[in-house]
Amino acid sequence: MTRLARKIAALVLAVAILATASVANAVAQETADVGGQDDATMAGRKVAVTLDDIPGVGIPASEKCDFEALARNTRNLLATLEAHSVPAVGFVTEGNLCDEIPSARLGDLLAMWLDAGMELGNHTFSHPDLNHTSPPVYKGDIVRGERALRTVLDERNQPLRWFRYPQLHAGDDASVKAEIEIFLAEHGYEIAPVTIDNQEYVFANLYAAAEEAGDDELMGRIVEAYLAHMREVVAFFEEYSVEVVGREMPQVLLLHANALNADHLGEVLFMLEDRGYEYVSLEEALSDPAYALADGYIGPRGLSWLHRWALGKGMEIRMEPREDKHVRELQQR
Ligand SMILES: [Zn+2]
């Protein structure tokens, strides 16, 4: 090939690449207009919904020791879950109940979850951080977290099966991680992973403070920002599942039993339904072979299991979007 021919060939190639790129951009733009989704992509999406820190977290300060307020939030959450036919699992942190409320009342709140057809799991008694808690103390906190929980489950002949690590901290050292995993297995627990991790709790805390201050306008803006964040995070983990697992396996979504969701969980569920999601039990989600992938992470971070699987496969991890942009927008308006 002459120099001129090579130049022409290079030019033709460059034009072809540009043309392909602009077609790709146009397609991307078009799909972005409908949320980057088409029917084929959305078909068969499944999600198990889990809510941590039962009986409540992220609630206005003046309602923390108000049993009626806790019961109202619980009723609202359960009514929304039932209306959308979501078989959710609630993870109980018994120590979340304010000391001023008689501990016997905790059983009443937990019974509401079971009577609504939901499952309950253990999320420890006092939400200790495994990065800073010795294994014996941590194990004691797990057992202490079973008191009211076992009672309500026994009354219904249901086993205590699920355990969720506070902050998703599963051990920053190989021996600690193994010791707690063995303890959980010996006590009949299965670890409840999370794939769609998110910063919902940040919005929940802002919402509780705005509610305490009686600032309805701010509460409305926080809800908008929360929903925008959740849409972004869900879209991220859909793509990331394909990168890590090769397909969109059933997801496990982490949310909390907070005032924000007591008032607005329905909007999150409509967003999921718009993306084609069908709700499944945690057991069904975990029956997917993806959940047998190795957790390749030992360290202090509370990572999504998708990151843990990526590390197990020797891949580099790509982090999900944070709340920062939406929180900045809230502050600027
Ligand atoms: Zn928690």
Boltz pocket constraint, residues with backbone or C-beta under 6 A from the ligand:
constraints:
  - pocket:
      binder: B
      contacts: [[A, 52], [A, 53], [A, 123], [A, 127], [A, 165], [A, 166], [A, 167]]
      max_distance: 6.0
